[in-house]
């Protein structure tokens, strides 16, 4: 009912709508209308209340409320079930509990901030309130564990395409999961899974994007290596618009991959990548491998040409580009 009242206020945002009209339209009491309006105000909607005139929606908050997200989604699976938190320890950790409980594919865990957002190799992802996008998706693709890393590439390509097409930002993808603008990281992807020997049970795809962070909000040395869309664009972006555009685009890419294979994903990844053809050092569990980044194999492995001319395929690690 609250969502229906909100949609009515959005539709007639330039005028006041009386409590009596809302009451009659939805068959509820004036007291119930008042309670729903107050709850919307608590969620951050700026609603003006004037005696004898009624209610008028003045401003919609840039808060990742399920009502705002679902009203813009065009998906059939991804995001149809949303678990929203003003604050959470980690969206990935919570999403894994949903996977263990048998929750349906497509469930999304979305938070305004994280106490312990996680990146690869146990690193912390700084997640200040209402500045970025911090979300995890539960997926149940019928693929082998060896194919799971392809979902990192698919997600990175999706974010890069969305920023290019809808926000006029040309992001680069650094193998395997970093998104870069002007040499600095603004987004990362974390993939975790539960699987049997031959079949994935579920995947948890975690995404962190610095959206409206200002330079001074990056602590310490992080300011030298991290950036945000606000810094690069010079404008505050709607996080709701960005998130829903990513989810809508990601679902199409996901099912296209399941139905038609990895070829298109790999083609787009190579279009946006900033790794291939460069001399790099890959650090993998305290071991360094240096060489020329030659290509990506069908499972997302980075093929390095070592100084002695031999080739080595890396499936994880941190890449440093040599200048």
C-alpha positions in Angstrom: 0.0 0.0 0.0 2.8 2.4 0.9 4.3 1.8 -2.6 1.0 2.5 -4.2 0.7 5.8 -2.3 4.2 6.7 -3.3 3.6 6.0 -7.0 0.4 8.3 -6.8 2.5 11.1 -5.3 5.2 10.7 -8.0 2.6 10.7 -10.8 1.1 14.0 -9.5 4.3 15.5 -8.1 3.4 19.1 -9.0 0.2 19.3 -7.0 -1.2 18.5 -3.6 -3.3 15.4 -3.1 -5.7 15.4 -0.2 -5.7 12.7 2.4 -9.4 12.1 1.7 -8.7 11.4 -2.0 -5.9 9.0 -1.1 -8.2 7.3 1.4 -11.0 6.8 -1.1 -8.7 5.7 -3.9 -7.2 2.9 -1.9 -10.0 2.1 0.5 -8.1 2.8 3.7 -8.7 5.2 6.6 -7.3 8.7 6.8 -5.2 7.5 9.8 -3.7 4.7 7.7 -2.8 7.3 5.0 -1.1 9.5 7.6 0.9 6.5 8.9 2.1 5.6 5.4 3.1 9.1 4.7 5.1 9.3 7.9 6.8 6.1 7.1 7.8 7.5 3.7 9.2 10.6 5.4 11.2 8.3 7.7 12.7 6.6 4.6 13.9 10.0 3.3 11.1 11.2 1.0 10.6 14.9 1.3 6.8 15.2 1.5 5.1 18.5 2.2 1.9 18.3 4.3 -0.5 21.2 4.3 -3.8 21.3 6.2 -6.8 21.3 3.8 -4.5 20.7 0.8 -3.0 17.4 1.5 0.4 15.9 0.5 2.9 16.8 -2.2 6.2 14.9 -3.0 8.9 17.5 -3.2 12.1 15.4 -3.5 13.0 11.7 -3.9 16.1 10.7 -1.9 19.1 9.0 -3.6 18.7 6.1 -1.3 18.8 2.5 -2.5 15.3 1.6 -1.3 13.8 -1.5 -2.8 10.7 0.5 -3.9 12.9 2.9 -5.9 15.0 0.1 -7.5 12.1 -2.1 -8.4 10.2 0.7 -10.0 13.0 1.0 -12.6 14.0 -2.6 -13.1 13.1 -4.4 -16.3 14.5 -7.7 -15.2 12.8 -11.0 -14.8 15.3 -12.6 -12.4 18.0 -10.3 -11.1 16.8 -8.0 -8.4 13.3 -9.4 -8.1 14.1 -10.2 -4.5 15.9 -7.4 -2.7 17.4 -7.5 0.8 18.2 -3.9 1.7 20.3 -2.7 4.7 21.2 0.8 5.8 24.4 -0.8 7.1 25.7 -4.4 7.0 28.9 -6.2 7.8 29.3 -7.5 4.2 26.8 -7.9 1.4 28.7 -10.9 0.1 28.7 -12.7 3.5 24.9 -12.1 3.8 24.3 -13.3 0.3 26.2 -16.5 1.0 23.7 -17.3 3.8 20.9 -16.8 1.3 22.6 -19.2 -1.0 22.9 -21.8 1.7 19.2 -21.4 2.6 18.2 -22.2 -1.0 17.0 -18.7 -1.9 16.1 -18.3 -5.6 18.6 -17.1 -8.2 18.7 -13.3 -8.7 18.3 -12.3 -5.1 20.2 -9.0 -4.5 21.7 -7.8 -1.2 22.1 -4.0 -1.2 23.6 -1.8 1.5 24.1 1.9 2.0 27.4 1.1 3.8 29.4 -1.9 5.0 31.3 -2.3 8.2 33.7 -4.9 6.6 33.3 -4.7 2.9 35.7 -7.3 1.3 37.9 -7.3 -1.7 40.1 -10.0 -3.1 42.7 -11.7 -0.9 40.8 -10.5 2.2 41.3 -6.8 1.6 38.9 -4.3 3.0 36.7 -2.3 0.6 36.0 1.2 2.0 32.2 1.6 2.1 31.2 5.0 3.4 27.4 5.6 3.8 25.4 6.7 0.7 28.5 7.4 -1.4 28.9 4.2 -3.5 27.2 1.1 -4.7 27.8 -2.0 -2.5 25.7 -5.0 -3.7 25.9 -8.7 -4.1 23.9 -11.0 -6.4 23.0 -14.7 -5.9 23.3 -16.6 -9.1 22.8 -20.3 -9.8 24.2 -20.9 -13.3 24.5 -24.5 -14.6 28.2 -24.3 -15.3 31.3 -26.0 -14.0 33.5 -24.4 -11.3 36.2 -23.9 -13.9 33.9 -21.5 -15.8 32.9 -19.5 -12.8 35.5 -16.8 -13.2 33.9 -15.8 -16.5 31.2 -14.1 -14.4 33.9 -11.6 -13.2 34.6 -10.7 -16.8 31.0 -10.4 -17.7 30.3 -8.1 -14.7 33.3 -5.9 -15.5 32.2 -5.6 -19.1 28.7 -4.7 -18.0 29.9 -1.9 -15.7 32.2 -0.5 -18.4 29.5 -0.6 -21.1 27.0 1.1 -18.8 29.4 3.9 -18.0 30.4 4.3 -21.6 26.9 4.2 -23.1 24.8 6.0 -20.4 27.3 8.3 -18.5 30.0 9.1 -21.1 32.8 7.7 -19.0 35.4 5.5 -20.6 36.5 3.0 -18.0 39.4 0.5 -18.5 39.4 -3.0 -17.2 42.6 -4.3 -15.6 42.8 -8.1 -15.3 41.1 -9.7 -13.6 38.6 -7.6 -11.8 39.6 -3.9 -11.4 37.8 -1.0 -13.2 40.0 2.0 -13.8 39.5 5.7 -14.7 42.6 7.9 -15.3 44.9 5.3 -13.8 43.0 4.9 -10.6 40.6 2.2 -9.4 37.0 3.0 -8.8 35.3 -0.4 -8.8 36.1 -4.0 -8.0 34.3 -7.3 -8.3 34.5 -10.3 -5.9 33.3 -13.7 -6.8 32.7 -16.5 -4.3 31.0 -19.8 -4.9 29.8 -23.1 -3.5 30.3 -26.0 -5.8 30.5 -29.7 -6.3 33.3 -31.3 -8.4 31.4 -30.8 -11.7 28.6 -28.3 -11.0 28.3 -24.9 -9.3 25.7 -24.8 -6.6 25.6 -21.0 -6.4 27.8 -18.0 -7.0 27.8 -14.8 -5.1 28.9 -11.8 -7.2 29.9 -8.8 -5.1 30.3 -5.4 -6.7 31.7 -2.2 -5.1 31.7 1.1 -7.0 32.9 4.5 -5.8 30.2 6.8 -7.0 29.9 10.1 -5.3 33.0 10.0 -3.1 35.0 13.2 -2.8 38.8 13.3 -2.9 39.1 14.0 0.8 36.9 11.0 1.7 39.6 8.5 0.7 41.8 7.8 3.7 45.6 7.9 3.7 47.4 6.6 0.7 44.2 5.3 -0.8 43.7 8.8 -2.3 46.7 8.1 -4.6 45.2 4.9 -6.1 41.5 5.3 -5.8 38.9 7.6 -7.5 35.2 7.9 -7.9 32.7 8.7 -10.7 32.1 12.1 -9.0 35.8 13.0 -9.2 36.1 11.9 -12.8 32.8 13.3 -14.1 32.6 16.4 -11.9 28.9 15.7 -11.2 26.9 13.9 -8.5 25.3 10.8 -10.1 22.1 9.1 -9.1 23.1 5.9 -7.5 19.6 4.5 -8.1 19.8 5.2 -11.8 23.3 3.7 -12.0 22.4 0.5 -10.1 19.2 -0.2 -12.0 20.9 0.4 -15.3 23.7 -2.0 -14.3 21.2 -4.7 -13.2 19.1 -4.4 -16.3 22.1 -4.7 -18.5 23.7 -7.4 -16.5 20.7 -9.7 -16.7 20.7 -9.5 -20.5 24.4 -10.2 -20.7 24.2 -13.1 -18.2 21.5 -15.0 -20.1 23.2 -14.2 -23.4 26.4 -15.8 -22.0 24.5 -18.9 -20.7 22.7 -19.3 -24.1 25.4 -18.3 -26.5 28.8 -18.8 -24.8 31.7 -16.6 -23.7 32.7 -15.2 -27.0 30.8 -11.9 -26.9 32.0 -11.2 -23.3 35.6 -11.9 -24.2 35.3 -9.6 -27.3 34.0 -6.7 -25.2 36.5 -7.4 -22.4 39.3 -7.0 -24.9 37.7 -3.7 -26.2 37.9 -2.2 -22.7 40.9 -3.9 -21.2 44.1 -2.0 -20.3 46.2 -5.1 -19.7 46.9 -6.9 -23.0 50.0 -5.9 -24.9 51.5 -4.4 -21.8 54.5 -5.6 -19.7 53.1 -6.5 -16.3 54.0 -8.1 -13.0 51.5 -10.5 -11.5 51.7 -11.0 -7.8 50.1 -14.3 -6.7 50.4 -15.3 -3.1 53.8 -13.5 -2.6 55.2 -14.9 -5.9 55.9 -12.4 -8.7 55.7 -13.2 -12.4 56.8 -10.6 -14.9 56.3 -10.7 -18.6 54.2 -9.5 -21.6 50.4 -9.9 -21.2 49.7 -11.7 -24.4 46.1 -12.9 -24.3 43.1 -14.3 -22.3 42.2 -17.9 -22.6 38.6 -19.2 -22.8 38.4 -19.4 -19.0 39.7 -15.9 -18.3 43.3 -16.9 -17.6 45.9 -14.3 -18.4 48.6 -15.7 -20.7 52.0 -14.2 -19.9 55.1 -14.5 -22.1 58.0 -14.7 -19.7 61.5 -13.2 -20.4 62.8 -16.6 -21.6 60.0 -16.9 -24.2 57.9 -19.5 -22.4 54.3 -18.9 -21.6 52.5 -19.1 -18.2 48.8 -18.8 -17.6 47.6 -17.0 -14.5 44.2 -17.5 -13.0 44.5 -15.1 -10.1 46.7 -12.4 -8.8 47.3 -8.6 -8.7 48.6 -7.0 -11.9 51.0 -4.0 -11.9 51.4 -2.4 -15.3 55.0 -1.4 -16.1 55.4 2.1 -17.5 
